[in-house]
Amino acid sequence: MSTRLLTPDDRMKERARTLGLFGLLAKWEEFPDAKLLARLLDAEEAERQRRSLDRRLKCARIGRFKPMADFDWGWPTKIDREEVEDMLALSFLTRGENAVLVGPNGVGKTMIAQNIAHQAVEKGHTVRRTTASEMLNELLAMDGPSALKRRLHRYAHPALLAIDEVGYLSYDTRHADLLFEVISRRQEGKSTLVTTNLPFAEWKTVFPNATCVVALVDRLIHKAQVIAIEGESYRLKEAKEREALRARERAARRPRKK
């Protein structure tokens, strides 16, 4: 049995049905101008895509960030640009793997993570970004098992969860258990992106009394893309440059001695 080919009019009706424009479909014959209908459908689809992107960006909570075009690749003393660009291309997310950026303060880990998260949202993925302290303290504050279960789902559900600043603060055993729970729930097909200022061997200093640290690290880096970045703080460099500029401006304002 042959399949009937869809006419241009059939295809437009299908687009209208997908958009839920049932009022338009009910009075379809009253709008014989195919070009006008196509323009209306184009406008509706574009507006819905824009609103969907805005909504997903808001839910992702990426925050303000500089684009990668502003990243100074020459500043870090060690960075694998090809690997970073592969991360930005979301290869790890496509494979359902994790990604970790390791390096000292100010080398661009957060900037790279925010760009990855933004790229993922633009590609249609569900994303949530948080800091380790924000997420763990929020989970710890949940009143009762049901509330905790609902809040854990918030962090377990997105296709990409970006956890920033692991290693900047120390946590107790309960915090470690909660992070372990989040990572464990995301193991099957969900990607977690982590930035940390500490090598994994030093994570015991972050959770000094926890027994699950080894298992936590093992689950995080299993099939993970790990990039180490080395160098001095770029923020400190910028601060020094701003202070030097202010010093020159102050010198220029001083009256010259005759």
C-alpha positions in Angstrom: 0.0 0.0 0.0 1.5 3.3 -1.1 1.8 6.2 1.3 0.2 9.5 0.2 2.7 12.3 -0.1 1.9 15.4 2.0 1.0 18.5 0.1 2.4 21.9 1.2 -1.0 22.6 2.7 -0.9 19.4 4.6 2.5 20.2 6.0 1.3 23.7 7.1 -1.7 22.1 8.8 0.6 19.7 10.6 2.7 22.6 11.8 -0.4 24.4 13.1 -1.5 21.2 14.9 1.9 20.8 16.5 1.7 24.4 17.7 -1.8 23.8 19.1 -3.5 26.4 16.9 -6.8 24.5 16.8 -8.8 27.7 16.3 -6.9 28.4 13.1 -7.3 24.8 11.9 -11.1 25.0 12.5 -11.3 28.0 10.2 -8.5 27.0 7.8 -10.5 27.4 4.6 -11.1 31.1 5.6 -7.4 31.8 5.1 -6.6 30.9 1.5 -3.4 33.0 1.4 -0.7 30.2 1.8 2.2 32.7 2.0 0.5 34.6 4.8 -0.2 31.4 6.7 3.4 30.3 6.3 4.7 33.7 7.6 2.3 33.4 10.6 3.5 29.9 11.4 7.1 30.9 11.1 6.5 33.8 13.5 4.7 31.6 16.0 7.4 29.0 15.9 10.2 31.5 16.2 8.5 33.2 19.2 7.9 30.0 21.0 11.6 28.9 20.5 12.7 32.3 21.9 10.5 32.0 24.9 11.5 28.4 25.4 15.2 29.4 25.3 14.6 32.3 27.7 12.8 30.0 30.1 15.5 27.3 30.0 18.2 29.9 30.5 16.4 31.3 33.6 16.0 27.8 35.0 19.6 27.0 34.3 20.8 29.9 36.5 24.1 30.2 34.6 24.6 33.8 35.8 26.6 36.6 34.0 29.7 35.4 32.2 32.2 36.4 29.5 32.1 34.5 26.2 34.9 32.2 25.2 35.9 34.8 22.6 37.3 36.8 25.5 39.2 33.9 27.0 43.0 34.5 27.0 44.4 31.1 25.9 47.9 32.4 26.4 47.6 33.1 30.1 47.4 29.7 31.7 50.8 27.9 31.8 49.0 24.6 31.0 45.7 24.1 29.2 44.7 21.7 26.5 42.7 24.0 24.2 41.6 21.1 22.0 40.2 19.2 24.9 38.4 22.4 26.2 36.9 23.1 22.8 35.8 19.4 22.6 34.0 20.0 26.0 32.4 23.2 24.6 31.2 21.1 21.6 29.3 19.0 24.2 30.9 15.7 23.2 30.9 14.5 26.8 27.2 15.4 27.1 26.3 13.5 23.9 28.1 10.4 25.4 26.4 10.8 28.8 29.7 11.3 30.5 30.9 13.7 33.2 33.4 16.5 32.9 35.8 18.0 35.4 37.9 21.2 35.3 40.8 21.1 37.8 42.9 24.1 38.6 43.8 26.9 41.0 41.8 30.1 41.5 41.4 32.5 38.7 42.5 30.4 35.7 39.0 30.4 34.0 37.3 27.2 35.2 34.0 28.9 36.0 34.1 30.9 32.8 34.5 27.8 30.8 31.8 25.9 32.8 29.3 28.7 32.3 30.0 28.8 28.5 29.5 25.0 28.4 26.2 25.3 30.3 25.0 28.1 28.0 25.9 26.1 24.9 24.0 23.1 26.3 20.9 25.2 26.9 21.1 26.6 23.3 21.3 23.1 22.0 18.0 22.2 23.7 19.4 20.4 26.8 18.0 20.9 30.3 20.7 22.5 32.5 21.1 23.6 36.0 24.2 25.4 37.4 25.0 25.8 41.1 27.9 26.1 43.5 28.8 23.2 45.7 28.0 25.2 48.9 24.6 26.4 47.6 23.5 23.0 46.5 24.6 21.1 49.6 23.4 23.7 52.1 20.0 23.8 50.3 19.7 20.0 50.4 20.7 19.9 54.1 18.1 22.4 55.0 15.2 20.3 53.6 12.7 19.5 56.3 11.8 15.8 56.1 12.4 12.9 53.6 9.7 14.0 51.2 11.1 17.5 50.8 14.6 16.2 50.4 13.5 13.7 47.8 11.8 16.5 45.7 14.9 18.7 46.0 17.2 15.9 45.1 15.1 15.4 41.9 15.8 19.0 41.0 19.5 18.2 40.8 19.2 14.7 39.5 16.8 15.5 36.6 18.7 18.0 34.2 20.7 16.5 31.3 23.6 18.7 32.6 24.3 19.6 36.2 27.2 22.1 36.6 28.6 22.2 40.1 31.1 25.0 40.7 33.7 25.6 43.4 34.1 22.1 44.9 37.1 22.4 47.3 36.8 26.0 48.4 35.0 25.1 51.7 35.1 22.1 54.0 31.9 20.1 54.7 30.8 17.6 57.2 29.8 13.9 56.6 26.2 14.7 55.9 27.2 17.1 53.1 29.4 14.4 51.6 26.6 11.9 51.7 24.3 14.3 49.9 26.9 15.0 47.1 27.4 11.3 46.8 23.6 10.8 46.4 23.4 13.5 43.7 26.3 12.0 41.7 24.9 8.5 42.1 21.4 9.5 40.9 23.0 11.0 37.8 25.2 8.1 36.8 22.9 6.6 34.2 22.9 8.9 31.1 23.1 12.2 32.9 26.2 14.4 32.7 27.7 16.3 35.6 30.3 19.1 35.1 32.4 20.0 38.2 35.0 22.7 38.7 37.5 22.2 41.6 40.6 23.8 42.8 41.9 20.6 44.3 43.3 17.4 42.8 41.1 14.4 43.7 43.7 13.1 46.1 43.0 16.1 48.3 39.2 15.9 48.3 39.4 14.2 51.7 40.3 17.7 53.1 37.0 18.9 51.8 35.1 16.2 53.5 37.5 15.3 56.3 35.3 12.9 58.3 33.4 11.3 55.4 33.9 7.6 54.5 32.3 8.0 51.0 34.9 10.3 49.4 36.8 7.5 47.5 33.5 6.1 46.2 32.3 9.7 45.4 35.4 10.5 43.3 35.3 7.0 41.7 31.7 7.6 40.5 32.4 11.1 39.3 35.5 10.4 37.2 34.2 7.0 35.8 34.1 7.7 32.0 34.8 11.4 32.7 36.6 14.0 30.7 39.1 15.6 33.1 41.1 18.8 32.2 43.8 20.2 34.4 44.5 23.9 34.1 47.6 25.5 35.6 48.7 29.1 35.9 48.5 32.3 38.0 45.2 34.0 38.7 43.9 36.0 35.7 41.7 38.0 38.1 44.8 39.0 40.1 46.5 40.0 36.8 43.5 42.2 35.9 43.4 43.7 39.4 47.1 44.7 39.1 46.5 46.1 35.6 43.6 48.2 36.9 45.6 49.5 39.8 48.5 50.4 37.5 46.1 52.3 35.2 44.6 54.2 38.2 48.2 55.0 39.3 49.0 56.4 35.9 45.8 58.5 35.9 46.6 59.9 39.3 50.1 60.8 38.2 48.7 62.5 35.1 46.4 64.7 37.2 49.1 65.9 39.5 50.4 69.4 38.7 53.8 69.4 37.1 56.6 71.0 39.1 58.0 74.2 37.5 
